[in-house]
């Protein structure tokens, strides 16, 4: 040890020892404070019938938590494929809620708004010479993208297939380098601490048409056809026609969300009811449904429209009854609904 180092240790023995022990304590400790197991518990409670996709999400979260991702790319790039209303966007909301405590703690860009090529500037900012070019403004919420040292940023590109080819190509540099320089050149957004998610229902219609044709065959023939050519193959072929190989090669994981099955519908009704009771909680009110009332919502439900349509049905049929009842009887704090002859009706109620 040099004389200078000896002198430092003599003058600052406590500081030197503390610094070394602190470094040793931090070695091997992940900087991200979220626990993949806790995130997955929330996902598996709310995302029903998507075990294969959630298993891949769990792997991705474990890799992010381990924190040895390349500093020159986003932490992860995940494409979620499947029909509408099966839980793709909800997956991202739940991850944000588990990590940040709020379901909207992520940057979301609806790619449907970028369907025309001239909207590419909405992502990268106005080009030089246009109003707003010097400000370098764009659709990106930089705070949600950058995250923090202890929590990753979260970015969602929703309905990817609806964006123009020019916009998709504009994203390739983000996926490749983890950075986006706005057109004005005044600002660069850093995605290297960000988990990027993309959703698309590309190929879902072709897959459903394929299943509809198989329905005319005997069950054994259906199973044989699905074994030889699963719906995933149909979707991937459509996806490869829609997106350039250069773009697809920049995606880490492609997840396939399955259509909602009939046996998942009762659980989905329970989840929607739980959400409603959470909203009623601040009024100290609650609502329960009899088994017949629950069946009213899921029996005859067209699974092609997924869980979102089921939630909308509950909002439009159930919430007006609740609103009218609680406004008319403000002293009552709980309500039970039944169904008779295909119509919801009040079963019992309790005064506070």
Beta strands, then each sheet from edge to edge (+ up, - down):
strand 1: 76-81
strand 2: 107-110
strand 3: 153-158
strand 4: 179-181
strand 5: 188-190
strand 6: 194-200
strand 7: 253-256
strand 8: 286-289
strand 9: 332-340
strand 10: 343-351
sheet 1: 2+ 3+ 6+ 1+ 7+
sheet 2: 4+ 5-
sheet 3: 8+ 9+ 10-
end
